[in-house]
Amino acid sequence: MMEDQKSLALRQRADYTYKFNAKIGRHGWLRLTPAYSVKIVEEIIIAHEQSRRVLDPFCGTGTTALSAAYHGHEGVTIDVNPFLVWLAGAKTAHYQEEDINRAEDACYTALRLVEQRAVEPISVPPIHNIERWWDSKTLSFLCLVRAAIAEVTKKNTPDRDLLMVAFCRSLITLSNAAFNHQSMSFKSNQQIMMEMEVDLVSVFKDDVKFVLRGASENPSGTGIIISGDSRNSSDVVDGLFDLVITSPPYANRMSYIRELRPYMYWLGYLVNGRDAGELDWTAIGGTWGIATSRLAEWKQAVDHFNSKNLSDVLDRIAHADNKNGVILANYVAKYFDDMWAHFQGITPVLSQGAEVHYIVGNSTFYGQLVSTELYYAEMLTSLGFNDVECKPIRKRNSKKALIEFDVIGKWKNG
Ligand SMILES: C[S@@+](CC[C@H](N)C(=O)[O-])C[C@H]1O[C@@H](n2cnc3c(N)ncnc32)[C@H](O)[C@@H]1O
């Protein structure tokens, strides 16, 4: 089939997006749009049951590691974001019955403290325009619950982790942020009015129940979550892997920090906007705050990946009839420099015949199609991967050109 006919036959497939994960136990603990569907991961894992060690260099919410662990494998995963490292750790942990009972008791003790106002609430987190997120009654409730959880549990314990995950769920349920777009938007006044009478305590109790139900379903395998930079994978992981399943950041200026901000501020992983920008600068494809202004001075690496197709596209973006052309061309060029560093750095940890799957979408800038999948394929081929293929898996929206691919390759050298 010609490429165009193939894309016409593709559907948007909500089952291949984060929406599919909502009801699947731990996979549904927190809803994050950049997460990919556990269904995509499961299909690949099932087709490679003999693969014992699965690597995901871009952990996000830990979908791959958790899936691999549920299949009895070892799922190892890396992320630069400390909140996601914590979350994926909580999602893949093995919980004993006592941990779950302790969390349940702690939930009731915490809510008693809240009811009796017997705990000092935490300060309102420094989130910009916080009143857009929560009304003052909800905000006071959240500050009390957050303080009460800290009061009745100890640091780094399973019961605290489980209650904090539930707290994260509640703070989004109780917020005015709607997740009906690729990035969050705010609910209309009418929607807010309809939902005004929510019982705050019941929301939290329900979320605790949901999280504890997931916690009782322990995986038979293991998840290992590593805080690190996947441009240097071989420095941060041990041993060899026979399967890589991952969805790296896309070259589409989507900022993970933007969506994670509420969780990160409430849990103390961020204390100001500057730190958010710094963290996004360390992330591939990051574009939040300071990251954007740094792109203006950014220079392509001397040993960047040489691709005529990519240079042509960068040139067209830079010369687009728009004042931001150069900065966006830099953004795309840096993205591919970083991914090139990543691909080079991952080969030393692959076993002979290891298969890699990069789930990635293309993007457009000023009408110029950035065929990320093709540049990945060029990079993998030039590194010595065999059978490199770009398999289209779904349309990303109604636009014909925006497609998600599984870029596959087989490592030969070991
Ligand atoms: C598309 S998300 C992955 C989503 C994941 N598949 C899931 O289901 O949640 C990409 C992730 O890559 C992480 N990331 C970006 N740059 C990184 C780097 N240099 N090293 C490790 N992780 C990085 C981001 O923090 C983000 O969590």
Ligand as a Chemical Component Dictionary entry (heavy atoms), coordinates in Angstrom:
data_LIG
# 
_chem_comp.id                   LIG 
_chem_comp.type                 NON-POLYMER 
_chem_comp.pdbx_formal_charge   0 
_chem_comp.three_letter_code    LIG 
# 
loop_
_chem_comp_atom.comp_id 
_chem_comp_atom.atom_id 
_chem_comp_atom.alt_atom_id 
_chem_comp_atom.type_symbol 
_chem_comp_atom.charge 
_chem_comp_atom.model_Cartn_x 
_chem_comp_atom.model_Cartn_y 
_chem_comp_atom.model_Cartn_z 
_chem_comp_atom.pdbx_ordinal 
LIG C1  C1  C 0  5.820  10.548 26.159 1  
LIG S1  S1  S 1  6.392  10.524 27.801 2  
LIG C2  C2  C 0  6.376  8.819  28.164 3  
LIG C3  C3  C 0  5.019  8.340  28.547 4  
LIG C4  C4  C 0  4.990  6.904  28.999 5  
LIG N1  N1  N 0  5.116  5.982  27.891 6  
LIG C5  C5  C 0  3.712  6.625  29.766 7  
LIG O1  O1  O 0  2.969  5.733  29.369 8  
LIG O2  O2  O -1 3.441  7.352  30.717 9  
LIG C6  C6  C 0  8.087  10.889 27.659 10 
LIG C7  C7  C 0  8.840  10.916 28.968 11 
LIG O3  O3  O 0  10.226 11.108 28.685 12 
LIG C8  C8  C 0  10.789 11.796 29.782 13 
LIG N2  N2  N 0  12.074 12.339 29.339 14 
LIG C9  C9  C 0  12.331 13.433 28.571 15 
LIG N3  N3  N 0  13.641 13.587 28.384 16 
LIG C10 C10 C 0  14.264 12.570 29.030 17 
LIG C11 C11 C 0  15.620 12.185 29.182 18 
LIG N4  N4  N 0  16.606 12.889 28.644 19 
LIG N5  N5  N 0  15.890 11.073 29.913 20 
LIG C12 C12 C 0  14.886 10.355 30.480 21 
LIG N6  N6  N 0  13.586 10.687 30.377 22 
LIG C13 C13 C 0  13.274 11.772 29.653 23 
LIG C14 C14 C 0  9.753  12.837 30.132 24 
LIG O4  O4  O 0  9.930  13.287 31.463 25 
LIG C15 C15 C 0  8.457  12.039 29.931 26 
LIG O5  O5  O 0  8.066  11.462 31.135 27 
# 
loop_
_chem_comp_bond.comp_id 
_chem_comp_bond.atom_id_1 
_chem_comp_bond.atom_id_2 
_chem_comp_bond.value_order 
_chem_comp_bond.pdbx_ordinal 
LIG C1  S1  SING 1  
LIG S1  C2  SING 2  
LIG S1  C6  SING 3  
LIG C2  C3  SING 4  
LIG C3  C4  SING 5  
LIG C4  N1  SING 6  
LIG C4  C5  SING 7  
LIG C5  O1  DOUB 8  
LIG C5  O2  SING 9  
LIG C6  C7  SING 10 
LIG C7  O3  SING 11 
LIG C7  C15 SING 12 
LIG O3  C8  SING 13 
LIG C8  N2  SING 14 
LIG C8  C14 SING 15 
LIG N2  C9  SING 16 
LIG N2  C13 SING 17 
LIG C9  N3  DOUB 18 
LIG N3  C10 SING 19 
LIG C10 C11 SING 20 
LIG C10 C13 DOUB 21 
LIG C11 N4  SING 22 
LIG C11 N5  DOUB 23 
LIG N5  C12 SING 24 
LIG C12 N6  DOUB 25 
LIG N6  C13 SING 26 
LIG C14 O4  SING 27 
LIG C14 C15 SING 28 
LIG C15 O5  SING 29 
# 
